[in-house]
Amino acid sequence: MPVSSDFDRVEKALNRFLEESLAGERPVISVRPLGELLEELRVDELISHGGLTDERLDEFLQTYLGAASRMQHPGMMGHQVGCPHPGGVLGGFIDAFTNNPMNIYEMGASAAALEFAVINWMLKKVGWFPVPLPGESRGTDHFGAGVLTHGGSLAQLTALATARSYADCTVWEQGNNPDLVVVAPKESHYSVSRALGLMGMGQQALRLAPCDRQGRMEPKGLRRLLHRLENDGSEVMAVVANACNTAAGLYDPLDEIGEICNSEQVWLHVDGAHGASALLSRSHRQRLKGIERANSLIWDAHKMMRTPGLCAAVLVKDHRTLEHSFAQQASYLLHDKDQPGIDFISRTVECTKAGLGLRFFMVLASEGEAALGEYVTGRYDFATQVADLITTHPRLELAVAPQANIVCFRVKDIDDKGQLELRRQLIGDAQSYVTTTLYAGRRWLRFTFMNPDTGLLDVQKAIDSLLQHAETLPADKRTEPTKGNGDAGSPSSRDD
Ligand SMILES: *Cc1c(COP(=O)(O)O)cnc(C)c1O
């Protein structure tokens, strides 16, 4: 157990880290060579002899935090990882300290209670019925269910496994049914195709959904595809819709897709890892219109809900589907017991699981849901403001009008390699951090506005630097790019 003076040292170091980050005084990211960093952290010596306390701890923290990426830096406009809320950070700390394996109710009742509470809160936001308390009867079996997992990718796997169990309950015992296919847009996150790989269905089970030129699913084409697949003897295990997609942050038209899936009796899974948080925003909620028609949804709290990593929800409209997703026995854990709570363990890939609900709850409970919704609204509106700035700029090109807090753009007259080179040089300046993405067959620079402190001046600074670097790019990177073919390939968004 660290002595209390070590807690003080950590607190002081983190406060300094925060102040420097907010003031933009230190590099937003610092990508130092691995060997050099390990040496400066004195890793080998500390592992052999211990003694990470007092001044040694101070030294270590200085190096560690000096090389850490700063999510609180206003120039952080890169990945879709939340700028952690102080309430959530405390939640993470309390959770680490108590270390309750709450997947079994009796091993962490308070953590499980909060997971139950935030799941029910999320179900209600979607428009699904919350889970009754054990023993409570509502006179109906129509209610949802959910579980928190360590990240959206695991949530994706869990949701797709649930859809598969629903489509064919024999797969768990007998292995895959080769007729099962999943329909998803090309712009889907790579965790969709990875889940199919892990589930042993292979990439051949993936059918690309018809999309418009901007990469959004096209409902009429979807209906035709579903009929064609049925005629070919395939069985559609799930249609995956994005709300929103990773690369450009666009929402698929859920209402129309939901209507088609409902009438064709096909499982609709919505990937809302990033964009389901817009359910809290009064002005952007309509992007998710029709979401209640879906059968399952994933929703990351560690993205737009400012919860420290990781905390992702798998939600289903019908509780029975999730309860049957993993039909497995582990007699020492999963036996019938008379207890006043719920074991989440039968729904997760994880056995031991952290108190993820506590982290998320402490963000919600610090801010209140209205304020958190205003944060989402603010970041989404800010992206539109930045898009306007880009559209009117003579040297910049906007990929598509944003629907979330993600903006893709290019410096004009520079080819794909040149855009990557511009990003490399921008990162070298250490004042701004952006990502890039392939979208519609071309390479784009990409802002993601997660940090509530990022303002127009920070964006302007990044743009000015990019344009300055563009001046010195060699001539071979300055040719006008040829438009690539955006229609081929499999889901490929590997940005976050
Ligand atoms: C980030 C993201 C994921 C993956 O979530 P992780 O928590 O990073 O594993 C899946 N889908 C979409 C649309 C995402 O934006």
PDBQT file of the ligand as one rigid body, heavy atoms in Angstrom, charges set to zero:
ROOT
HETATM    1  C1  LIG A 501     -14.661   3.579 -31.444  1.00  0.00    +0.000 C 
HETATM    2  C2  LIG A 501     -15.624   2.806 -32.201  1.00  0.00    +0.000 A 
HETATM    3  C3  LIG A 501     -15.720   1.416 -32.027  1.00  0.00    +0.000 A 
HETATM    4  C4  LIG A 501     -14.769   0.633 -31.160  1.00  0.00    +0.000 C 
HETATM    5  O1  LIG A 501     -14.875   0.981 -29.815  1.00  0.00    +0.000 OA
HETATM    6  P1  LIG A 501     -13.642   0.769 -28.817  1.00  0.00    +0.000 P 
HETATM    7  O2  LIG A 501     -14.202   1.198 -27.519  1.00  0.00    +0.000 OA
HETATM    8  O3  LIG A 501     -12.554   1.674 -29.330  1.00  0.00    +0.000 OA
HETATM    9  O4  LIG A 501     -13.233  -0.661 -28.858  1.00  0.00    +0.000 OA
HETATM   10  C5  LIG A 501     -16.695   0.748 -32.736  1.00  0.00    +0.000 A 
HETATM   11  N1  LIG A 501     -17.517   1.415 -33.575  1.00  0.00    +0.000 NA
HETATM   12  C6  LIG A 501     -17.451   2.738 -33.760  1.00  0.00    +0.000 A 
HETATM   13  C7  LIG A 501     -18.395   3.410 -34.705  1.00  0.00    +0.000 C 
HETATM   14  C8  LIG A 501     -16.497   3.491 -33.087  1.00  0.00    +0.000 A 
HETATM   15  O5  LIG A 501     -16.430   4.797 -33.281  1.00  0.00    +0.000 OA
ENDROOT
TORSDOF 0
